[in-house]
């Protein structure tokens, strides 16, 4: 059946400006890092993407190596785009990234001009797009001059293959440097995508302050700490969970101390009438400098639960003070080293 988007798709979603620029993103965006690869049923991915757009989620975030296997999430999205979303292209914000391992040899990762622009061409083919809305440098490359990496983002915009330039997991100092280089070229830095959650607060205050200075937005990823900030681990590590697979969430991170924090935060969420996941998402959006927060989902039901966070975004000072007692670093920022 031909997909027709819900008429009321914009009625309940909130949209926020990316820094001082004109592009608005939904408060909650959908990332395709997990559960959209070639190892997942296509119709399941299709149902989640359709439901997201019907709920006002206009931003879909990808990267060249999302899968598994590498590239398959973009292929999945590309097929669904051609079947369902092509008539709505101008209502969508689609982003992709390059910077991590993608293909063999010296030109298949990091931040060289050759890698970034070659990767973008491949991504566009996989997704059946003429352009992406945002193209990111996925991580800082300490061996490539930042002038080269930012120059590649500028070229992507000048060539019409991307509308905006972004960075991901850059330190505060590198964010300022990247923004200055892009400004000189005439392509502003639109947005930064860092990891951020109740258990991973590394962007406070330095990165957020830097983004405010340069006028860029912030879209946070892993706001649920790779699944730790859900009710899944309140009683320990269940069989079949991400932690048992030891991929993006090591079971070593689920220490007694971390679980105590999670249970205490869950109690606060319960008193607020929210699930722990809903409160965790709402908390990332409490700072107006955060444009959007990225969720990953494995089902339509999980998507709906996450979007329920939008029903209660405000926090009292007492709630924030109590949260601060438990929302402390637990060593889960897997990307901090690459930001320097």
C-alpha positions in Angstrom: 0.0 0.0 0.0 1.2 3.5 -0.8 2.3 5.3 2.3 0.5 8.5 3.2 1.9 10.5 6.2 -0.4 11.3 9.0 -2.2 14.7 8.6 -1.5 15.6 12.3 2.2 14.8 12.2 3.3 18.3 13.2 0.8 18.9 15.9 2.6 17.4 19.0 6.3 17.6 18.1 8.5 20.5 19.3 11.1 22.0 16.9 14.2 23.8 18.0 16.6 26.0 16.1 20.2 24.8 15.6 22.1 27.4 17.4 21.6 30.7 15.8 20.9 29.2 12.3 17.6 28.8 10.6 17.3 25.0 10.5 15.0 23.6 13.1 15.1 20.0 14.2 12.6 17.9 16.2 13.3 17.8 19.9 13.7 14.0 19.4 15.4 12.7 16.3 15.8 9.1 15.2 19.2 7.6 14.8 19.8 4.5 12.7 23.0 3.4 14.4 21.4 0.2 15.8 18.6 -2.0 14.5 18.4 -0.8 10.9 21.2 -2.9 9.4 21.1 -5.7 6.9 20.7 -8.2 9.8 17.2 -6.8 10.7 13.9 -7.4 9.0 13.2 -4.7 6.4 9.6 -4.4 7.3 10.4 -3.8 10.9 12.7 -0.9 10.0 10.0 0.4 7.6 7.4 0.4 10.4 9.6 2.4 12.8 10.5 5.0 10.2 6.9 5.5 9.1 5.7 5.8 12.7 8.5 8.3 13.5 7.5 10.6 10.6 3.8 10.2 11.5 4.8 11.5 15.0 6.6 14.5 13.6 10.2 13.1 13.7 11.5 14.8 10.6 15.2 14.1 11.2 16.8 10.7 10.4 20.5 10.4 11.3 22.9 7.9 9.7 26.6 7.3 9.1 28.4 5.4 6.4 29.3 2.5 8.6 26.0 1.9 10.4 24.8 -1.6 10.0 25.9 -4.3 10.3 27.3 -4.8 7.8 28.9 -1.4 7.0 26.6 0.6 4.7 23.6 -1.5 5.2 21.6 1.0 7.3 22.0 3.5 4.5 20.8 0.9 2.0 17.8 0.1 4.2 17.0 3.8 4.5 17.5 4.2 0.8 15.0 1.5 -0.1 12.4 2.8 2.3 13.0 6.4 1.1 12.3 5.4 -2.5 9.2 3.5 -1.5 7.7 5.8 1.1 9.4 9.1 1.7 10.4 10.5 -1.7 7.3 12.7 -1.9 8.2 14.2 1.5 11.9 14.9 0.8 11.6 18.6 1.5 10.0 17.9 4.9 12.9 15.7 6.0 16.4 16.3 7.4 18.7 13.5 6.5 22.2 13.4 7.8 25.2 11.1 7.4 28.8 11.0 8.6 32.3 9.8 7.8 35.3 9.4 10.0 35.4 5.8 11.3 36.5 2.6 9.6 34.6 1.9 6.4 36.8 0.2 3.8 40.3 -1.3 3.7 43.4 0.7 3.2 44.7 4.1 4.2 41.8 6.0 2.6 38.9 4.3 4.3 38.7 6.1 7.6 39.7 9.3 9.6 39.4 12.8 8.2 41.2 13.2 4.9 39.5 15.0 2.0 39.7 11.9 -0.1 37.9 9.7 2.4 35.2 12.2 3.4 34.2 13.1 -0.1 34.4 9.6 -1.5 32.4 8.4 1.4 29.7 11.0 0.9 29.4 10.0 -2.8 28.9 6.4 -1.7 26.3 7.3 1.0 24.3 9.3 -1.5 24.2 6.3 -3.9 23.1 3.9 -1.1 20.4 6.3 0.1 19.2 7.2 -3.5 19.6 10.9 -2.6 20.9 13.9 -4.5 22.1 15.5 -1.3 22.0 15.1 2.5 20.9 17.9 4.8 23.8 17.6 7.2 27.2 16.0 6.5 29.4 15.4 9.6 33.0 14.8 10.3 32.4 11.8 12.6 35.5 12.2 14.7 38.5 14.5 15.0 41.6 13.1 13.1 44.8 14.0 14.9 46.9 13.2 11.9 45.1 15.3 9.3 45.2 19.1 9.4 41.8 20.4 10.6 42.0 22.7 7.6 41.7 19.7 5.3 38.8 18.1 7.1 36.8 21.3 7.3 37.7 22.1 3.7 36.2 18.8 2.7 32.9 19.6 4.5 32.9 23.1 2.8 33.4 21.4 -0.6 30.5 19.1 0.1 28.3 22.1 0.7 29.7 24.0 -2.3 29.1 21.0 -4.5 25.4 20.8 -3.4 25.9 17.4 -1.9 25.1 18.7 1.6 23.2 21.7 2.8 25.0 22.0 6.2 28.3 21.0 7.9 28.5 19.3 11.3 31.1 17.7 13.6 30.8 14.9 16.1 32.7 14.1 19.3 35.0 17.1 19.0 36.5 18.7 22.2 35.6 22.3 23.1 38.9 23.7 21.7 38.6 21.7 18.5 35.0 22.8 18.1 36.1 26.4 18.3 38.9 25.8 15.8 36.6 23.9 13.4 34.0 26.7 13.5 36.6 29.4 12.8 38.0 27.5 9.8 34.5 26.9 8.4 33.6 30.5 9.0 36.6 31.7 7.0 35.5 29.4 4.1 32.0 30.8 4.2 30.3 27.6 5.4 29.1 27.9 9.0 29.3 25.1 11.5 25.6 24.2 12.0 25.8 21.6 14.7 27.9 19.3 16.9 26.8 15.7 17.8 28.4 14.5 21.1 27.5 11.7 23.4 25.6 13.0 26.4 23.4 11.4 29.2 22.7 11.4 32.9 25.8 9.1 33.2 28.0 10.9 30.7 28.1 14.6 31.2 31.5 15.4 29.5 30.1 18.3 27.4 29.3 20.3 30.5 30.1 23.1 30.5 33.0 23.4 28.1 31.6 22.0 24.8 28.2 23.6 25.4 29.8 26.9 26.1 31.9 26.6 22.9 28.8 25.9 20.9 27.0 28.9 22.3 30.0 31.1 21.5 30.2 30.0 17.8 26.4 29.9 17.4 26.1 26.2 16.6 23.5 23.7 17.8 23.9 20.5 19.7 22.3 17.1 19.0 23.1 14.5 21.6 23.6 10.8 20.9 23.4 7.9 23.3 21.1 9.8 25.7 20.1 6.5 27.3 23.8 5.5 27.8 23.6 2.6 25.4 20.5 1.3 27.1 21.7 1.6 30.7 19.1 4.4 31.4 16.1 2.1 30.8 14.3 -0.3 33.1 16.1 -3.2 31.4 18.9 -3.3 33.9 17.2 -2.5 37.1 17.4 -6.1 38.2 20.8 -6.9 36.7 21.8 -8.0 33.2 19.0 -9.9 31.4 19.8 -12.5 28.8 19.7 -11.3 25.2 20.3 -7.6 26.2 22.9 -5.4 24.5 25.2 -5.9 27.5 25.3 -9.7 27.0 26.4 -9.1 23.4 29.3 -7.0 24.7 29.2 -4.6 21.7 28.4 -1.0 22.4 27.7 -1.7 26.0 30.2 -3.7 28.0 28.8 -5.7 31.0 31.8 -4.3 32.9 30.1 -0.9 32.9 27.1 -2.2 34.8 28.9 -2.1 38.2 27.0 -2.2 41.5 27.8 1.6 41.8 26.3 2.3 38.4 23.2 0.2 39.1 22.6 2.0 42.3 22.7 5.3 40.4 20.3 3.9 37.8 17.8 2.7 40.4 17.9 6.0 42.3 17.2 7.9 39.0 14.4 5.4 38.2 12.8 6.3 41.5 12.9 10.0 40.6 11.4 9.2 37.2 8.6 7.2 38.8 7.6 10.1 41.0 7.5 12.3 37.9 5.1 9.9 36.2 7.7 8.9 33.6 9.7 5.9 32.7 13.4 6.2 33.3 14.1 6.4 29.6 11.6 9.2 29.2 13.1 11.2 32.1 16.6 10.6 30.7 15.6 12.0 27.3 13.8 15.0 28.8 16.8 15.8 31.0 19.1 16.1 28.0 16.7 18.7 26.6 16.5 20.8 29.7 19.4 23.0 28.4 18.2 25.3 25.6 21.5 25.0 23.9 20.6 21.3 23.1 18.7 21.4 19.8 17.7 17.7 19.7 18.4 14.4 21.2 18.9 11.2 19.2 17.1 8.0 20.1 17.7 4.5 18.8 14.8 2.1 18.8 14.1 -1.6 18.2 10.4 -1.4 17.9 7.4 0.9 17.3 6.4 0.5 20.9 9.8 1.7 22.1 9.7 4.6 19.7 6.3 5.7 21.2 7.6 5.3 24.7 10.6 7.5 23.9 8.4 10.2 22.3 6.4 10.2 25.4 9.2 12.1 27.0 7.9 15.2 25.2 4.9 15.3 27.5 6.9 16.3 30.5 10.1 18.3 29.7 10.2 20.7 32.7 12.1 20.0 35.9 11.8 21.7 39.2 15.0 23.0 40.9 14.6 20.3 43.6 14.3 17.6 41.0 17.4 18.8 39.2 19.3 18.9 42.5 18.3 15.4 43.4 19.2 14.1 39.9 22.6 15.8 40.2 23.4 13.7 43.2 23.1 10.5 41.2 23.8 11.6 37.6 27.6 11.4 37.7 30.2 10.0 35.4 30.4 6.2 35.2 33.1 5.9 32.6 30.9 5.1 29.7 32.0 7.8 27.3 33.6 5.5 24.6 34.2 8.5 22.3 36.0 10.9 24.6 39.5 9.9 23.5 38.7 10.5 19.9 37.4 14.0 20.6 40.9 15.3 21.5 
